[in-house]
Amino acid sequence: MKRIVLAGCLGLLCGCHAQASMTPIDLAAPAATAPVTLERVHRDGAPQTVDGFTLQRFTFEAAASPALTVTSANAWAAGDELQVQVQNAMPWAVTLTIDIGGANPDQHLHAQVGLPAGPPQTLVIPLHATSPRQMGMQVAPPMPFDDHGRPILLATTVEGRLEPRTVHTLRFGVPAPQAEQTLLFGRVEAVSGQALQRAAYAGIVDRYGQAARGQWPEKITSDAALRAAHASERVALDKAKMRVGQDEYGGRLDVQNLTKTGWFHTQKVNGRWHLVTPTGHAFFSLGVNAVAADGGRSYVEGREFMFTGLPPQDGEGAAFYGAGDNRSAEQGASQGIGYNHGRWFDFYAANLYRVDGTGWLAAWRARTLERLQAWGFNTLGDWSDPVLGQAHRLPYTRSINIAGAFANVASGLDYWGRMPDPFDPRFAQATDAAVIKASTGVRDDPWLLGYFADNELAWAGAGAQGRWGLAQGTLAGDVASPAKRAFIAALRKKYVAPETLANAWGIALTSWSTLDATGFAAPLPSAAHPAIADDYRAWLRQYADAYFRTVAEAIHRHDPHHLFLGGRFAVNTPEAVAACARYCDVVSFNVYADLPQHGFDAAAMRALDKPVLISEFHFGSDDRGPFGKGVVSVASEAQRGPAYARFLAAAADDPQIVGAHWFQYLDQPVTGRLLDGENSHVGLVGITDIPFGGFVDAVREANRQQR
């Protein structure tokens, strides 16, 4: 590794804390007192002035970790943020890492930014840990932003811990470039206060709930334009009719030898699984999740500075304000999210009111059903407005949300919360109550496709060994845990003596009571002790059997007609999937991948011989307002349609797959949804209820080919 130390490149002096807390460092200055270390980086030529910035060119070589590091024997007093003059001289964006070291080895901050090509800008690095989640959203506004004519690039995510007045090192790096990358650096200074950090988020949402700084074809600038866009779509909808050559439920008429039962059911014919309509016709479920009018809510309390044009809380706007609280100590989704309780505003509903006045909800329901049918969809997916299903124009699904005072188990992931303990008698009681609630008024409705139970339960933990998380988490529970008592009972039945288990697992265990300890550290499976994996597999299957059996029995008890559509797997284990296949009519997977077969074990499902429903999928981009690209992203809006078509064609060609449901109908709010701050462009329509025309056209054509 080539290391060059240049003495006398920087001027570093401790300044007072009232204004800038550190005398500026000038990386373009010809002389200074503190050293700079160049590791696979070389200085090019003399300083140059660009747009009023005096900058020095540095070339980062094609190496593992080229870096420019400023060090000092004594701590530099710093402020609340570092501001760095920088320019990317390449014709593409360059990833720049920033590492700031403190007085002690455990004090360190790390940030990474995408430095776009173009003119010089000011890079702002907060001298404290921060992220968009602290601002109430999962993805930050696009950078750089314009601050009174100055391009500002904020490092929106900074990790670590640092006492800001004890900075010892500042390191700029480019991770493993494949070719030389030339960057220009100038003045570096620490500033007290967080004015630019706040400015990055100020005024980012306009009165319609749209991203204020961006432009795109469907963006609305006035109430008149909003109403005109809806009127234009009305004409297009009147011309678009999709239900040709189908039965009243949207089933195909060209598949023979299917049974008519009066209810939706599953049937396998000639090696292919089908959903079958009540009238006996094949039905490939083309669905949309979260078709509801309340998806435009985002918290505004405490961050009013982010919004322009919020209406007063009295008058016409009052109807679209509400209050909530999405704090949860047990949900990973809630951790680190700021602005997650208090007053919210519903931008979507407010826009619907601007279009249709006091009858906006009924008008929205009628328009939405027309849209979905015109776009080739035939199913209302999970979390959709129940009134839409009762219109009997599209088959619909129901969600069984099991909640109560029953015990739970941590698997190590717990993103939506800990796992319900199916061995607790209170779980069966809660399941019964949830099924009664979900089936009330619909148990005799032939338009009901079936029920989902819960959503994305934490069947496994995170990481390579996460598969065993639920087993280890069960044994780590307290002595009163019903699941733990059941697991220990199974182990005692198999091994009889604790010494036998100790030998099989390679642990010290002289008494069964040792397992009772809260936090018991169960071992990970190993090649030397294969019994651990065998016992964990048996337990995971016992656990999953208990869960799915309890739910299935409750459904069959209260609604003998309709399908059990599974538990909407995200993470899963083979044992959980096998148990689901045993007790459910359909196994559902939330698949976030380029193709459906890349999101679940297709070979295992063929062996289990059960139909599969893709209960969630999507493709997002960041060029239509919301800052996030979704779980699976494409480069631009123009690529969302082709990605949808490829995914759907692969699903329809698979003899195991009986449907695919898009997530979701509406774009997520720019500043994050109430639940967890998600703020991605993944919708069929935007926050103003204007469809994304090119994408919807591609979706309509793809759906038409599968019907």
Secondary structure, DSSP 8 states (H G I E B T S, - for coil): --EEEEEEEE---B--SSS-SB--EETT-S--SEEEEEESEEEEEEEEEETTEEEEEEEE-SSS--EEEEEEEEEE---SEEEEEEEE-SSS-EEEEEEEE-SSTT-EEEEEEEE-BSS-EEEEEESS-B-GGGGT-SS---SSEEETTEEEEE---EEEE--TT-EEEEEEE--S-SS-EEEEEEEEEEESS-HHHHHTTTT-B-TTSSBSS---TT---SHHHHHHHHHHHHHHHHH-----SB-TTS-BSS--S----SS-EEEEETTEEEEE-TTS-EE-EEEES---TTTTEEE-TT-GGGBSS---SSGGGGGGEEEEE---TT-GGGTT--S-EEEEEEHHHHHHHHHHGGGHHHHHHHHHHHHHHHTT--EE-TT--HHHHHTSSS-EEEEE---SS--EE--S--SS--EE-TTSHHHHHHHHHHHHHHHTTTTT-TTEEEEEESSS---S-SSTTGGGHHHHHHHHS-TT-HHHHHHHHHHHHHHSSHHHHHHHHTS--S-GGGGGSTT------BTTBHHHHHHHHHHHHHHHHHHHHHHHHHHHHH-SSSEE----BSS--HHHHHHHHHH-SSEEEE--SSSGGGSS-HHHHHHHT--EEEEEE--BBSSSSSSB--SSB-SSGGGHHHHHHHHHHHHHH-TTEEEEEES-SB---TT--TTT---BB--SB-TTS-B-HHHHHHHHHHHHHH-
